[in-house]
Amino acid sequence: MSFDLILFGGTGDLVWRKLLPALFQAFRHGSLPAGGRIVGVARDDLSDAQYRALIKTRFDDVDLAKRPSEEEFARFASMLFYLRMDLSNPADYFRLGAKLKEHAWDTVVMYLATAPGLFTTFCEQIAIAGLNGPQMRVVLEKPLGHDLQSNRAINESVRRVFSEKQIFRIDHYLGKPSVQNLFALRFGNALFEPLWRRETIANIQITIAEELGIEKRGAFYDSTGALRDMVQNHALQLLCAIGMEPPINAHADAIRDEKLKVLRSLKAWTPETLRQHVVRGQYGAGNIDGAATQAYRRETGVGDGSNTETFVALRCEIANWRWAGVPFYIRTGKRLAGRSAYIEVNFRPAPHAIFKSPLGIANRLVIHLQPKDGLELHLFAQGQQNRLTSQTLAPVQLDLDFDKRFGSERVGAYERLLLDVIDGRLNLFVRSDEQEEAWRWVEPVMDAWKNDSEGPRPYAAGTWGPSASSAMIARDGYCWTEEC
Ligand code: BG6
């Protein structure tokens, strides 16, 4: 199958950091269909040869063992092309049309790795140039808007030009092997299903912690913040994967229908819950891995008095028969004490204790998403077999390490998603109604913050966020992993 993959924003950060390495991996794994073209599009005046030379430098700092040889890169580079184009200039879309005519393709994937402000113009001009035929697919990167209204406007303009099955909205968390394993855990095994409910589960915690700060994205991040950058999309998609009902089959719409129901069931905010169940923080100066790091407000592109949150912790509930009353906690932040993403399912304690055990102990399933990919099941056993302690339970842990089991060189998130777009598989992409529902739910939080003069709570870089986050969960009698 032959394809043209057009990367708008072809010299930008996303292409540089994620898309080209992913495409190269797919090429190296032999999964990129032969005879395809990858066309970088940007405003710079570059020839194909200059673009290839630029892309080659991307691999300069890759480990020697993984760096492509001259010969291997030359083979990959023969798929790379470049087109200079200004997306706000209608005439340039006809030049794109001419470029597409140079090559016989079965499908054209247009990947918008550009500022979302350009999406609407892009769609209008693509239609005028007649480039929205049924073989075309469009990939939209987040953030898709900055609130419900702008998200709807983008979705409407895209849908005017492309049908829903041509639209691939990326949430790269869905492409992670660990997240696919989460679906496999729940819907490929019957073991946990009877336990996956309010009667047996006390609470669920979703943590996506980053050590990195905002890198070179100050201006973007300062107008975005952690709620829009991480919660509205990645964290809520994880919540859906954990909380959804089993879909009737593995087709895209069956899965999306169930995720949508979770988002629709999220308990609406009240003034009280907005005060008690949401914590926003912003990192100050601190220490990461022994090195001093500067405060968020000192980062390039960030205003001195910025109130943008770099940390969010919140408590929510899925109001349905399965989950009523079970708190789901979400927390995510930059410049935290470690890079790790995991979901902790905390079961209720045994109803009646016949063994001596520390108070309140209960089973726990930890689903590690990154950097580790695997499962940990925390159980209890009689460890010390001596007369004094034979009745005392000790914690033990079952570990399933997917990297060890399947190898750590598995298909990465962007590699998976790019291959799926080329093949036309929509399962791991987000439908517009899911996105809108997620915006609808986070909007009251954004509105409450707009009217709150207190601003985010400070936390030192290299910690687990403001103490108010621990206080929030402690009010329910629970604690975050590192505190228990
Ligand atoms: C992106 C956010 O969507 O996800 C970034 O814009 C964040 O701010 C990144 O760093 C995290 O992705 P990952 O795969 O490194 O956990």
Residues whose N, C-alpha, C, O or C-beta is under 5 A from the ligand:
A	BS01	BG6	D229
